[in-house]
Amino acid sequence: MKKTVFDCSIIELPRILNRSGNITAIENNIEIPFDTKRIFYLYDIPGGESRGSHAHKDCHQFLVAASGSFEVQLDDGRVKKTVMLNQPYRGLHIPPGIWASEVNFSSGAICLVLASHKYNESDYIRDYNEFLKFKK
């Protein structure tokens, strides 16, 4: 089944609130719908720059604004949707087959990414026209 932007979902993560600071834990197949095989984060993004601008064939991703804010532009080849991430206890699940770009980073923003697969260049679709062919 081909995924659409409507298959991307904001997931509210559990929070343990404490006057000395809050904590959020993420467990495989509980808070997020996949097993995490890779974790990375984006930071020190200059103003006006974007990140991402690709799709995955098999890899699921879960993005969290660990600090600051940014927008994620989602595209399924037919419909486009923009989602704002600005709270560290909410994340965006992006299934495979969705073109995603992270844009409009606030100063000091950190984008935490949990991925279902280890890095594999052959899983990436980095050319938008190739993405459109993949979606057909």
KAKATA-V657285 format. One record per residue. N is the residue number from 1. RES is the residue in one letter. PHI is phi in whole degrees, 0 to 359 (* if undefined). Layout:
BEGIN
<<N:RES:PHI> <N:RES:PHI>>
END
This chain:
BEGIN
<<1:M:*> <2:K:282> <3:K:280> <4:T:239> <5:V:298> <6:F:283> <7:D:274> <8:C:279> <9:S:219> <10:I:278> <11:I:244> <12:E:277> <13:L:266> <14:P:292> <15:R:234> <16:I:254> <17:L:272> <18:N:209> <19:R:297> <20:S:266> <21:G:134> <22:N:261> <23:I:222> <24:T:231> <25:A:247> <26:I:236> <27:E:244> <28:N:305> <29:N:57> <30:I:244> <31:E:282> <32:I:241> <33:P:273> <34:F:198> <35:D:274> <36:T:278> <37:K:249> <38:R:209> <39:I:230> <40:F:211> <41:Y:218> <42:L:254> <43:Y:204> <44:D:55> <45:I:279> <46:P:296> <47:G:306> <48:G:86> <49:E:277> <50:S:238> <51:R:231> <52:G:83> <53:S:55> <54:H:198> <55:A:231> <56:H:243> <57:K:280> <58:D:234> <59:C:278> <60:H:272> <61:Q:230> <62:F:230> <63:L:252> <64:V:228> <65:A:279> <66:A:296> <67:S:208> <68:G:70> <69:S:211> <70:F:195> <71:E:251> <72:V:242> <73:Q:267> <74:L:252> <75:D:211> <76:D:255> <77:G:96> <78:R:233> <79:V:243> <80:K:244> <81:K:211> <82:T:243> <83:V:237> <84:M:267> <85:L:246> <86:N:208> <87:Q:226> <88:P:288> <89:Y:251> <90:R:230> <91:G:226> <92:L:246> <93:H:272> <94:I:242> <95:P:286> <96:P:299> <97:G:86> <98:I:240> <99:W:282> <100:A:228> <101:S:226> <102:E:260> <103:V:221> <104:N:55> <105:F:290> <106:S:285> <107:S:299> <108:G:79> <109:A:295> <110:I:232> <111:C:256> <112:L:270> <113:V:236> <114:L:252> <115:A:239> <116:S:280> <117:H:228> <118:K:292> <119:Y:300> <120:N:210> <121:E:305> <122:S:290> <123:D:278> <124:Y:274> <125:I:243> <126:R:256> <127:D:252> <128:Y:297> <129:N:295> <130:E:295> <131:F:299> <132:L:298> <133:K:295> <134:F:299> <135:K:286> <136:K:276>>
END
